[in-house]
Amino acid sequence: MPPRIHGVLYPPPSEGLPLLVAIFRDNALVGCNIAADQAEGEDKIATAVAEVQRLEVASKMPPSITVKRPVQGR
């Protein structure tokens, strides 16, 4: 089963403080940030989830192959 990646937007602990944006992967915190309002928080969640998914795909790709030319003697 692929890992579950999701974001949560937590309300501020008191008025005047920013919202907390948290990103989880398989229930483990992988990142957090702050947001001024609900719309900004949702945008940050969407961006972060897409980035975590992109990095997971990139990490599973085989390394690029480098072909070196042999050094010729003089």
PDB file with SEQRES, HELIX, SHEET and CRYST1 records, atoms N, CA, C and O in Angstrom:
SEQRES   1 A   74  MET PRO PRO ARG ILE HIS GLY VAL LEU TYR PRO PRO PRO          
SEQRES   2 A   74  SER GLU GLY LEU PRO LEU LEU VAL ALA ILE PHE ARG ASP          
SEQRES   3 A   74  ASN ALA LEU VAL GLY CYS ASN ILE ALA ALA ASP GLN ALA          
SEQRES   4 A   74  GLU GLY GLU ASP LYS ILE ALA THR ALA VAL ALA GLU VAL          
SEQRES   5 A   74  GLN ARG LEU GLU VAL ALA SER LYS MET PRO PRO SER ILE          
SEQRES   6 A   74  THR VAL LYS ARG PRO VAL GLN GLY ARG                          
HELIX    1 AA1 GLN A   38  SER A   59  1                                  22    
SHEET    1 AA1 3 ILE A   5  TYR A  10  0                                        
SHEET    2 AA1 3 LEU A  19  ARG A  25 -1                                        
SHEET    3 AA1 3 ALA A  28  ALA A  35 -1                                        
CRYST1    1.000    1.000    1.000  90.00  90.00  90.00 P 1           1          
ATOM      1  N   MET A   1       0.850  -1.169   0.000  1.00  0.00           N  
ATOM      2  CA  MET A   1       0.000   0.000   0.000  1.00  0.00           C  
ATOM      3  C   MET A   1       0.905   1.244   0.000  1.00  0.00           C  
ATOM      4  O   MET A   1       1.860   1.318   0.773  1.00  0.00           O  
ATOM      5  N   PRO A   2       0.605   2.206  -0.858  1.00  0.00           N  
ATOM      6  CA  PRO A   2       1.425   3.426  -0.880  1.00  0.00           C  
ATOM      7  C   PRO A   2       1.262   4.217   0.424  1.00  0.00           C  
ATOM      8  O   PRO A   2       0.239   4.107   1.099  1.00  0.00           O  
ATOM      9  N   PRO A   3       2.269   5.005   0.766  1.00  0.00           N  
ATOM     10  CA  PRO A   3       2.169   5.780   2.005  1.00  0.00           C  
ATOM     11  C   PRO A   3       1.036   6.797   1.929  1.00  0.00           C  
ATOM     12  O   PRO A   3       0.727   7.327   0.862  1.00  0.00           O  
ATOM     13  N   ARG A   4       0.439   7.052   3.054  1.00  0.00           N  
ATOM     14  CA  ARG A   4      -0.642   8.035   3.130  1.00  0.00           C  
ATOM     15  C   ARG A   4      -0.022   9.388   3.462  1.00  0.00           C  
ATOM     16  O   ARG A   4       0.617   9.546   4.502  1.00  0.00           O  
ATOM     17  N   ILE A   5      -0.211  10.345   2.588  1.00  0.00           N  
ATOM     18  CA  ILE A   5       0.319  11.691   2.786  1.00  0.00           C  
ATOM     19  C   ILE A   5      -0.875  12.638   2.877  1.00  0.00           C  
ATOM     20  O   ILE A   5      -1.735  12.654   1.996  1.00  0.00           O  
ATOM     21  N   HIS A   6      -0.917  13.416   3.937  1.00  0.00           N  
ATOM     22  CA  HIS A   6      -2.033  14.351   4.086  1.00  0.00           C  
ATOM     23  C   HIS A   6      -1.589  15.552   4.907  1.00  0.00           C  
ATOM     24  O   HIS A   6      -0.566  15.518   5.591  1.00  0.00           O  
ATOM     25  N   GLY A   7      -2.370  16.594   4.822  1.00  0.00           N  
ATOM     26  CA  GLY A   7      -2.093  17.806   5.575  1.00  0.00           C  
ATOM     27  C   GLY A   7      -3.242  18.144   6.507  1.00  0.00           C  
ATOM     28  O   GLY A   7      -4.396  17.799   6.256  1.00  0.00           O  
ATOM     29  N   VAL A   8      -2.897  18.825   7.583  1.00  0.00           N  
ATOM     30  CA  VAL A   8      -3.898  19.244   8.563  1.00  0.00           C  
ATOM     31  C   VAL A   8      -3.682  20.724   8.844  1.00  0.00           C  
ATOM     32  O   VAL A   8      -2.550  21.188   8.975  1.00  0.00           O  
ATOM     33  N   LEU A   9      -4.769  21.445   8.931  1.00  0.00           N  
ATOM     34  CA  LEU A   9      -4.734  22.876   9.247  1.00  0.00           C  
ATOM     35  C   LEU A   9      -5.285  23.054  10.656  1.00  0.00           C  
ATOM     36  O   LEU A   9      -6.475  22.850  10.899  1.00  0.00           O  
ATOM     37  N   TYR A  10      -4.415  23.433  11.576  1.00  0.00           N  
ATOM     38  CA  TYR A  10      -4.809  23.603  12.978  1.00  0.00           C  
ATOM     39  C   TYR A  10      -5.136  25.065  13.260  1.00  0.00           C  
ATOM     40  O   TYR A  10      -4.428  25.956  12.789  1.00  0.00           O  
ATOM     41  N   PRO A  11      -6.186  25.322  14.013  1.00  0.00           N  
ATOM     42  CA  PRO A  11      -6.539  26.703  14.352  1.00  0.00           C  
ATOM     43  C   PRO A  11      -5.493  27.314  15.293  1.00  0.00           C  
ATOM     44  O   PRO A  11      -4.788  26.593  16.000  1.00  0.00           O  
ATOM     45  N   PRO A  12      -5.401  28.631  15.294  1.00  0.00           N  
ATOM     46  CA  PRO A  12      -4.437  29.284  16.189  1.00  0.00           C  
ATOM     47  C   PRO A  12      -4.837  29.078  17.653  1.00  0.00           C  
ATOM     48  O   PRO A  12      -6.025  28.997  17.967  1.00  0.00           O  
ATOM     49  N   PRO A  13      -3.843  28.995  18.549  1.00  0.00           N  
ATOM     50  CA  PRO A  13      -4.156  28.793  19.961  1.00  0.00           C  
ATOM     51  C   PRO A  13      -4.829  30.004  20.596  1.00  0.00           C  
ATOM     52  O   PRO A  13      -5.550  29.869  21.585  1.00  0.00           O  
ATOM     53  N   SER A  14      -4.599  31.174  20.037  1.00  0.00           N  
ATOM     54  CA  SER A  14      -5.290  32.373  20.516  1.00  0.00           C  
ATOM     55  C   SER A  14      -5.401  33.362  19.368  1.00  0.00           C  
ATOM     56  O   SER A  14      -4.673  33.274  18.379  1.00  0.00           O  
ATOM     57  N   GLU A  15      -6.316  34.297  19.513  1.00  0.00           N  
ATOM     58  CA  GLU A  15      -6.573  35.269  18.459  1.00  0.00           C  
ATOM     59  C   GLU A  15      -5.318  36.085  18.160  1.00  0.00           C  
ATOM     60  O   GLU A  15      -4.582  36.480  19.064  1.00  0.00           O  
ATOM     61  N   GLY A  16      -5.094  36.327  16.867  1.00  0.00           N  
ATOM     62  CA  GLY A  16      -3.951  37.107  16.450  1.00  0.00           C  
ATOM     63  C   GLY A  16      -2.748  36.274  16.054  1.00  0.00           C  
ATOM     64  O   GLY A  16      -1.794  36.796  15.476  1.00  0.00           O  
ATOM     65  N   LEU A  17      -2.779  34.974  16.358  1.00  0.00           N  
ATOM     66  CA  LEU A  17      -1.681  34.088  15.974  1.00  0.00           C  
ATOM     67  C   LEU A  17      -2.039  33.383  14.662  1.00  0.00           C  
ATOM     68  O   LEU A  17      -3.218  33.245  14.335  1.00  0.00           O  
ATOM     69  N   PRO A  18      -1.028  32.938  13.910  1.00  0.00           N  
ATOM     70  CA  PRO A  18      -1.320  32.276  12.629  1.00  0.00           C  
ATOM     71  C   PRO A  18      -1.812  30.842  12.813  1.00  0.00           C  
ATOM     72  O   PRO A  18      -1.663  30.241  13.877  1.00  0.00           O  
ATOM     73  N   LEU A  19      -2.400  30.319  11.747  1.00  0.00           N  
ATOM     74  CA  LEU A  19      -2.805  28.910  11.708  1.00  0.00           C  
ATOM     75  C   LEU A  19      -1.552  28.052  11.540  1.00  0.00           C  
ATOM     76  O   LEU A  19      -0.554  28.516  10.990  1.00  0.00           O  
ATOM     77  N   LEU A  20      -1.599  26.830  12.000  1.00  0.00           N  
ATOM     78  CA  LEU A  20      -0.484  25.904  11.848  1.00  0.00           C  
ATOM     79  C   LEU A  20      -0.826  24.892  10.767  1.00  0.00           C  
ATOM     80  O   LEU A  20      -1.881  24.259  10.812  1.00  0.00           O  
ATOM     81  N   VAL A  21       0.059  24.740   9.804  1.00  0.00           N  
ATOM     82  CA  VAL A  21      -0.099  23.777   8.719  1.00  0.00           C  
ATOM     83  C   VAL A  21       0.865  22.626   8.995  1.00  0.00           C  
ATOM     84  O   VAL A  21       2.064  22.858   9.153  1.00  0.00           O  
ATOM     85  N   ALA A  22       0.367  21.390   9.057  1.00  0.00           N  
ATOM     86  CA  ALA A  22       1.210  20.226   9.304  1.00  0.00           C  
ATOM     87  C   ALA A  22       1.009  19.209   8.192  1.00  0.00           C  
ATOM     88  O   ALA A  22      -0.117  18.963   7.760  1.00  0.00           O  
ATOM     89  N   ILE A  23       2.115  18.615   7.729  1.00  0.00           N  
ATOM     90  CA  ILE A  23       2.074  17.591   6.689  1.00  0.00           C  
ATOM     91  C   ILE A  23       2.545  16.282   7.317  1.00  0.00           C  
ATOM     92  O   ILE A  23       3.590  16.222   7.967  1.00  0.00           O  
ATOM     93  N   PHE A  24       1.738  15.225   7.104  1.00  0.00           N  
ATOM     94  CA  PHE A  24       2.037  13.913   7.668  1.00  0.00           C  
ATOM     95  C   PHE A  24       2.205  12.885   6.565  1.00  0.00           C  
ATOM     96  O   PHE A  24       1.540  12.944   5.531  1.00  0.00           O  
ATOM     97  N   ARG A  25       3.108  11.940   6.802  1.00  0.00           N  
ATOM     98  CA  ARG A  25       3.283  10.792   5.908  1.00  0.00           C  
ATOM     99  C   ARG A  25       3.224   9.556   6.792  1.00  0.00           C  
ATOM    100  O   ARG A  25       4.063   9.378   7.675  1.00  0.00           O  
ATOM    101  N   ASP A  26       2.252   8.719   6.561  1.00  0.00           N  
ATOM    102  CA  ASP A  26       2.013   7.542   7.410  1.00  0.00           C  
ATOM    103  C   ASP A  26       1.963   7.931   8.887  1.00  0.00           C  
ATOM    104  O   ASP A  26       2.565   7.268   9.731  1.00  0.00           O  
ATOM    105  N   ASN A  27       1.257   8.986   9.184  1.00  0.00           N  
ATOM    106  CA  ASN A  27       1.038   9.502  10.537  1.00  0.00           C  
ATOM    107  C   ASN A  27       2.298  10.028  11.228  1.00  0.00           C  
ATOM    108  O   ASN A  27       2.288  10.249  12.439  1.00  0.00           O  
ATOM    109  N   ALA A  28       3.376  10.228  10.477  1.00  0.00           N  
ATOM    110  CA  ALA A  28       4.590  10.837  11.019  1.00  0.00           C  
ATOM    111  C   ALA A  28       4.716  12.248  10.443  1.00  0.00           C  
ATOM    112  O   ALA A  28       4.546  12.450   9.241  1.00  0.00           O  
ATOM    113  N   LEU A  29       5.007  13.194  11.281  1.00  0.00           N  
ATOM    114  CA  LEU A  29       5.148  14.581  10.844  1.00  0.00           C  
ATOM    115  C   LEU A  29       6.366  14.719   9.941  1.00  0.00           C  
ATOM    116  O   LEU A  29       7.474  14.341  10.321  1.00  0.00           O  
ATOM    117  N   VAL A  30       6.157  15.263   8.743  1.00  0.00           N  
ATOM    118  CA  VAL A  30       7.281  15.487   7.827  1.00  0.00           C  
ATOM    119  C   VAL A  30       7.559  16.964   7.601  1.00  0.00           C  
ATOM    120  O   VAL A  30       8.609  17.320   7.065  1.00  0.00           O  
ATOM    121  N   GLY A  31       6.634  17.827   8.001  1.00  0.00           N  
ATOM    122  CA  GLY A  31       6.868  19.255   7.841  1.00  0.00           C  
ATOM    123  C   GLY A  31       5.741  20.069   8.431  1.00  0.00           C  
ATOM    124  O   GLY A  31       4.617  19.591   8.588  1.00  0.00           O  
ATOM    125  N   CYS A  32       6.061  21.313   8.756  1.00  0.00           N  
ATOM    126  CA  CYS A  32       5.028  22.218   9.251  1.00  0.00           C  
ATOM    127  C   CYS A  32       5.375  23.643   8.838  1.00  0.00           C  
ATOM    128  O   CYS A  32       6.517  23.958   8.505  1.00  0.00           O  
ATOM    129  N   ASN A  33       4.365  24.481   8.869  1.00  0.00           N  
ATOM    130  CA  ASN A  33       4.501  25.874   8.467  1.00  0.00           C  
ATOM    131  C   ASN A  33       3.343  26.639   9.094  1.00  0.00           C  
ATOM    132  O   ASN A  33       2.493  26.060   9.770  1.00  0.00           O  
ATOM    133  N   ILE A  34       3.321  27.939   8.864  1.00  0.00           N  
ATOM    134  CA  ILE A  34       2.217  28.755   9.352  1.00  0.00           C  
ATOM    135  C   ILE A  34       1.484  29.376   8.176  1.00  0.00           C  
ATOM    136  O   ILE A  34       2.043  29.513   7.088  1.00  0.00           O  
ATOM    137  N   ALA A  35       0.239  29.749   8.398  1.00  0.00           N  
ATOM    138  CA  ALA A  35      -0.579  30.386   7.359  1.00  0.00           C  
ATOM    139  C   ALA A  35      -1.401  31.497   7.986  1.00  0.00           C  
ATOM    140  O   ALA A  35      -1.853  31.388   9.126  1.00  0.00           O  
ATOM    141  N   ALA A  36      -1.587  32.559   7.235  1.00  0.00           N  
ATOM    142  CA  ALA A  36      -2.342  33.705   7.725  1.00  0.00           C  
ATOM    143  C   ALA A  36      -3.846  33.431   7.751  1.00  0.00           C  
ATOM    144  O   ALA A  36      -4.560  33.948   8.610  1.00  0.00           O  
ATOM    145  N   ASP A  37      -4.330  32.604   6.794  1.00  0.00           N  
ATOM    146  CA  ASP A  37      -5.763  32.321   6.740  1.00  0.00           C  
ATOM    147  C   ASP A  37      -6.005  30.933   6.152  1.00  0.00           C  
ATOM    148  O   ASP A  37      -5.068  30.249   5.740  1.00  0.00           O  
ATOM    149  N   GLN A  38      -7.255  30.533   6.121  1.00  0.00           N  
ATOM    150  CA  GLN A  38      -7.658  29.202   5.650  1.00  0.00           C  
ATOM    151  C   GLN A  38      -7.216  28.952   4.212  1.00  0.00           C  
ATOM    152  O   GLN A  38      -6.678  27.887   3.908  1.00  0.00           O  
ATOM    153  N   ALA A  39      -7.435  29.918   3.328  1.00  0.00           N  
ATOM    154  CA  ALA A  39      -7.089  29.742   1.915  1.00  0.00           C  
ATOM    155  C   ALA A  39      -5.588  29.542   1.735  1.00  0.00           C  
ATOM    156  O   ALA A  39      -5.166  28.672   0.973  1.00  0.00           O  
ATOM    157  N   GLU A  40      -4.790  30.331   2.421  1.00  0.00           N  
ATOM    158  CA  GLU A  40      -3.340  30.188   2.323  1.00  0.00           C  
ATOM    159  C   GLU A  40      -2.909  28.833   2.881  1.00  0.00           C  
ATOM    160  O   GLU A  40      -2.026  28.187   2.316  1.00  0.00           O  
ATOM    161  N   GLY A  41      -3.514  28.400   3.970  1.00  0.00           N  
ATOM    162  CA  GLY A  41      -3.193  27.113   4.562  1.00  0.00           C  
ATOM    163  C   GLY A  41      -3.499  25.956   3.626  1.00  0.00           C  
ATOM    164  O   GLY A  41      -2.691  25.039   3.480  1.00  0.00           O  
ATOM    165  N   GLU A  42      -4.663  25.997   2.993  1.00  0.00           N  
ATOM    166  CA  GLU A  42      -5.041  24.944   2.058  1.00  0.00           C  
ATOM    167  C   GLU A  42      -4.115  24.919   0.854  1.00  0.00           C  
ATOM    168  O   GLU A  42      -3.784  23.847   0.347  1.00  0.00           O  
ATOM    169  N   ASP A  43      -3.694  26.087   0.392  1.00  0.00           N  
ATOM    170  CA  ASP A  43      -2.750  26.168  -0.721  1.00  0.00           C  
ATOM    171  C   ASP A  43      -1.397  25.575  -0.322  1.00  0.00           C  
ATOM    172  O   ASP A  43      -0.778  24.861  -1.110  1.00  0.00           O  
ATOM    173  N   LYS A  44      -0.939  25.863   0.887  1.00  0.00           N  
ATOM    174  CA  LYS A  44       0.334  25.318   1.360  1.00  0.00           C  
ATOM    175  C   LYS A  44       0.259  23.802   1.511  1.00  0.00           C  
ATOM    176  O   LYS A  44       1.227  23.101   1.220  1.00  0.00           O  
ATOM    177  N   ILE A  45      -0.882  23.296   1.965  1.00  0.00           N  
ATOM    178  CA  ILE A  45      -1.058  21.845   2.083  1.00  0.00           C  
ATOM    179  C   ILE A  45      -0.984  21.196   0.705  1.00  0.00           C  
ATOM    180  O   ILE A  45      -0.277  20.205   0.525  1.00  0.00           O  
ATOM    181  N   ALA A  46      -1.703  21.741  -0.262  1.00  0.00           N  
ATOM    182  CA  ALA A  46      -1.705  21.174  -1.614  1.00  0.00           C  
ATOM    183  C   ALA A  46      -0.299  21.178  -2.212  1.00  0.00           C  
ATOM    184  O   ALA A  46       0.123  20.197  -2.825  1.00  0.00           O  
ATOM    185  N   THR A  47       0.413  22.269  -2.036  1.00  0.00           N  
ATOM    186  CA  THR A  47       1.777  22.376  -2.564  1.00  0.00           C  
ATOM    187  C   THR A  47       2.707  21.381  -1.875  1.00  0.00           C  
ATOM    188  O   THR A  47       3.489  20.704  -2.541  1.00  0.00           O  
ATOM    189  N   ALA A  48       2.630  21.286  -0.555  1.00  0.00           N  
ATOM    190  CA  ALA A  48       3.519  20.404   0.193  1.00  0.00           C  
ATOM    191  C   ALA A  48       3.247  18.932  -0.104  1.00  0.00           C  
ATOM    192  O   ALA A  48       4.186  18.152  -0.262  1.00  0.00           O  
ATOM    193  N   VAL A  49       1.981  18.545  -0.182  1.00  0.00           N  
ATOM    194  CA  VAL A  49       1.645  17.151  -0.474  1.00  0.00           C  
ATOM    195  C   VAL A  49       2.163  16.779  -1.866  1.00  0.00           C  
ATOM    196  O   VAL A  49       2.730  15.701  -2.043  1.00  0.00           O  
ATOM    197  N   ALA A  50       1.976  17.651  -2.845  1.00  0.00           N  
ATOM    198  CA  ALA A  50       2.481  17.388  -4.198  1.00  0.00           C  
ATOM    199  C   ALA A  50       4.006  17.269  -4.201  1.00  0.00           C  
ATOM    200  O   ALA A  50       4.561  16.423  -4.902  1.00  0.00           O  
ATOM    201  N   GLU A  51       4.677  18.106  -3.428  1.00  0.00           N  
ATOM    202  CA  GLU A  51       6.145  18.067  -3.373  1.00  0.00           C  
ATOM    203  C   GLU A  51       6.643  16.781  -2.710  1.00  0.00           C  
ATOM    204  O   GLU A  51       7.611  16.183  -3.180  1.00  0.00           O  
ATOM    205  N   VAL A  52       5.999  16.353  -1.635  1.00  0.00           N  
ATOM    206  CA  VAL A  52       6.394  15.104  -0.973  1.00  0.00           C  
ATOM    207  C   VAL A  52       6.189  13.929  -1.926  1.00  0.00           C  
ATOM    208  O   VAL A  52       7.040  13.042  -2.000  1.00  0.00           O  
ATOM    209  N   GLN A  53       5.083  13.909  -2.651  1.00  0.00           N  
ATOM    210  CA  GLN A  53       4.835  12.843  -3.616  1.00  0.00           C  
ATOM    211  C   GLN A  53       5.869  12.869  -4.735  1.00  0.00           C  
ATOM    212  O   GLN A  53       6.344  11.818  -5.165  1.00  0.00           O  
ATOM    213  N   ARG A  54       6.219  14.057  -5.206  1.00  0.00           N  
ATOM    214  CA  ARG A  54       7.219  14.182  -6.268  1.00  0.00           C  
ATOM    215  C   ARG A  54       8.572  13.667  -5.792  1.00  0.00           C  
ATOM    216  O   ARG A  54       9.264  12.969  -6.533  1.00  0.00           O  
ATOM    217  N   LEU A  55       8.955  14.004  -4.568  1.00  0.00           N  
ATOM    218  CA  LEU A  55      10.237  13.554  -4.031  1.00  0.00           C  
ATOM    219  C   LEU A  55      10.272  12.042  -3.841  1.00  0.00           C  
ATOM    220  O   LEU A  55      11.310  11.412  -4.043  1.00  0.00           O  
ATOM    221  N   GLU A  56       9.141  11.461  -3.454  1.00  0.00           N  
ATOM    222  CA  GLU A  56       9.090  10.003  -3.313  1.00  0.00           C  
ATOM    223  C   GLU A  56       9.283   9.315  -4.657  1.00  0.00           C  
ATOM    224  O   GLU A  56       9.999   8.317  -4.745  1.00  0.00           O  
ATOM    225  N   VAL A  57       8.661   9.832  -5.689  1.00  0.00           N  
ATOM    226  CA  VAL A  57       8.814   9.249  -7.029  1.00  0.00           C  
ATOM    227  C   VAL A  57      10.266   9.418  -7.480  1.00  0.00           C  
ATOM    228  O   VAL A  57      10.861   8.481  -8.012  1.00  0.00           O  
ATOM    229  N   ALA A  58      10.834  10.596  -7.273  1.00  0.00           N  
ATOM    230  CA  ALA A  58      12.212  10.855  -7.698  1.00  0.00           C  
ATOM    231  C   ALA A  58      13.201   9.965  -6.961  1.00  0.00           C  
ATOM    232  O   ALA A  58      14.209   9.557  -7.538  1.00  0.00           O  
ATOM    233  N   SER A  59      12.933   9.659  -5.697  1.00  0.00           N  
ATOM    234  CA  SER A  59      13.863   8.832  -4.936  1.00  0.00           C  
ATOM    235  C   SER A  59      13.845   7.374  -5.388  1.00  0.00           C  
ATOM    236  O   SER A  59      14.785   6.630  -5.105  1.00  0.00           O  
ATOM    237  N   LYS A  60      12.793   6.957  -6.082  1.00  0.00           N  
ATOM    238  CA  LYS A  60      12.691   5.575  -6.558  1.00  0.00           C  
ATOM    239  C   LYS A  60      13.240   5.407  -7.972  1.00  0.00           C  
ATOM    240  O   LYS A  60      13.331   4.287  -8.475  1.00  0.00           O  
ATOM    241  N   MET A  61      13.606   6.514  -8.609  1.00  0.00           N  
ATOM    242  CA  MET A  61      14.144   6.442  -9.962  1.00  0.00           C  
ATOM    243  C   MET A  61      15.587   5.938  -9.899  1.00  0.00           C  
ATOM    244  O   MET A  61      16.314   6.250  -8.956  1.00  0.00           O  
ATOM    245  N   PRO A  62      15.993   5.169 -10.889  1.00  0.00           N  
ATOM    246  CA  PRO A  62      17.386   4.718 -10.887  1.00  0.00           C  
ATOM    247  C   PRO A  62      18.324   5.905 -11.114  1.00  0.00           C  
ATOM    248  O   PRO A  62      17.947   6.887 -11.753  1.00  0.00           O  
ATOM    249  N   PRO A  63      19.536   5.809 -10.591  1.00  0.00           N  
ATOM    250  CA  PRO A  63      20.471   6.911 -10.803  1.00  0.00           C  
ATOM    251  C   PRO A  63      20.796   7.060 -12.277  1.00  0.00           C  
ATOM    252  O   PRO A  63      20.774   6.083 -13.027  1.00  0.00           O  
ATOM    253  N   SER A  64      21.091   8.261 -12.685  1.00  0.00           N  
ATOM    254  CA  SER A  64      21.430   8.470 -14.089  1.00  0.00           C  
ATOM    255  C   SER A  64      22.777   7.808 -14.379  1.00  0.00           C  
ATOM    256  O   SER A  64      23.641   7.707 -13.508  1.00  0.00           O  
ATOM    257  N   ILE A  65      22.926   7.373 -15.591  1.00  0.00           N  
ATOM    258  CA  ILE A  65      24.141   6.675 -15.988  1.00  0.00           C  
ATOM    259  C   ILE A  65      25.095   7.681 -16.634  1.00  0.00           C  
ATOM    260  O   ILE A  65      24.714   8.423 -17.539  1.00  0.00           O  
ATOM    261  N   THR A  66      26.315   7.691 -16.163  1.00  0.00           N  
ATOM    262  CA  THR A  66      27.343   8.561 -16.721  1.00  0.00           C  
ATOM    263  C   THR A  66      28.322   7.711 -17.498  1.00  0.00           C  
ATOM    264  O   THR A  66      28.893   6.759 -16.965  1.00  0.00           O  
ATOM    265  N   VAL A  67      28.514   8.051 -18.744  1.00  0.00           N  
ATOM    266  CA  VAL A  67      29.456   7.322 -19.577  1.00  0.00           C  
ATOM    267  C   VAL A  67      30.717   8.164 -19.682  1.00  0.00           C  
ATOM    268  O   VAL A  67      30.690   9.316 -20.116  1.00  0.00           O  
ATOM    269  N   LYS A  68      31.821   7.555 -19.274  1.00  0.00           N  
ATOM    270  CA  LYS A  68      33.100   8.267 -19.347  1.00  0.00           C  
ATOM    271  C   LYS A  68      33.912   7.686 -20.502  1.00  0.00           C  
ATOM    272  O   LYS A  68      33.969   6.473 -20.702  1.00  0.00           O  
ATOM    273  N   ARG A  69      34.517   8.558 -21.228  1.00  0.00           N  
ATOM    274  CA  ARG A  69      35.364   8.125 -22.322  1.00  0.00           C  
ATOM    275  C   ARG A  69      36.734   7.766 -21.785  1.00  0.00           C  
ATOM    276  O   ARG A  69      37.253   8.442 -20.897  1.00  0.00           O  
ATOM    277  N   PRO A  70      37.311   6.729 -22.307  1.00  0.00           N  
ATOM    278  CA  PRO A  70      38.644   6.365 -21.830  1.00  0.00           C  
ATOM    279  C   PRO A  70      39.670   7.433 -22.195  1.00  0.00           C  
ATOM    280  O   PRO A  70      39.585   8.082 -23.238  1.00  0.00           O  
ATOM    281  N   VAL A  71      40.629   7.589 -21.309  1.00  0.00           N  
ATOM    282  CA  VAL A  71      41.707   8.555 -21.555  1.00  0.00           C  
ATOM    283  C   VAL A  71      42.708   7.907 -22.487  1.00  0.00           C  
ATOM    284  O   VAL A  71      43.185   6.802 -22.233  1.00  0.00           O  
ATOM    285  N   GLN A  72      43.022   8.602 -23.568  1.00  0.00           N  
ATOM    286  CA  GLN A  72      43.984   8.063 -24.522  1.00  0.00           C  
ATOM    287  C   GLN A  72      45.388   8.571 -24.192  1.00  0.00           C  
ATOM    288  O   GLN A  72      45.590   9.739 -23.861  1.00  0.00           O  
ATOM    289  N   GLY A  73      46.335   7.664 -24.293  1.00  0.00           N  
ATOM    290  CA  GLY A  73      47.720   8.054 -24.045  1.00  0.00           C  
ATOM    291  C   GLY A  73      48.249   8.958 -25.149  1.00  0.00           C  
ATOM    292  O   GLY A  73      47.685   9.022 -26.241  1.00  0.00           O  
ATOM    293  N   ARG A  74      49.323   9.644 -24.853  1.00  0.00           N  
ATOM    294  CA  ARG A  74      49.908  10.548 -25.865  1.00  0.00           C  
ATOM    295  C   ARG A  74      50.917   9.882 -26.714  1.00  0.00           C  
ATOM    296  O   ARG A  74      51.490  10.512 -27.602  1.00  0.00           O  
TER     297      ARG A  74                                                      
END                                                                             
